[in-house]
Amino acid sequence: MTPLRRHDMRLRSATTEEIQDVWEDRWYGLVVGPNKVFVPSDVEGLALVDYHDEIVGLVTFHVDGPAGQIVTLDTIVRGRGFGRRLLEAVETKFHNRGLGRAWALMTNDNLRAAGLYLSRGYRLIRVHVDAVDKVREHKPGLPDKGYEGIAIRDLWEFEKLGPLVGVPVP
């Protein structure tokens, strides 16, 4: 297999079916936050695809008034900058829609994702203590421990205020 390189990838809109496939594989089919449960038809998505049109990354989002929520950000192949590229792309989409706030939730074990958001100018603004208990009501199969053996308990909320301009993505 030829190694995937950043310049071999292109961005395109994701279909609901593609979002559903990724969410079934990685999110138990739905995404649960403190106040909302998302199913694939509730969100829009941007897919990062290789030259065979195979998805190597997916970002999903929901726009509510002047804010855009990054619902999921998945990279099928890690460590190649694909997550950063997807985050830049969704920020640009939010900017082009005139939004002034981008935000995302993640579990407390996802330190790599937290680092990505912090490096892009996001701030940790809220810790939803024990919020994963509610998530487990919808996803009983969610493990007790996640990355690096960290107990999954809380949801961390990150925010970036406008202007929401990502680095232009070809």
Helices and strands as residue ranges (DSSP letters): G 6-8, E 10-13, H 16-26, E 31-32, E 37-38, G 40-42, E 44-49, E 55-64, E 67-75, H 82-96, E 101-107, H 111-119, E 123-128, H 132-138, G 147-149, E 155-161
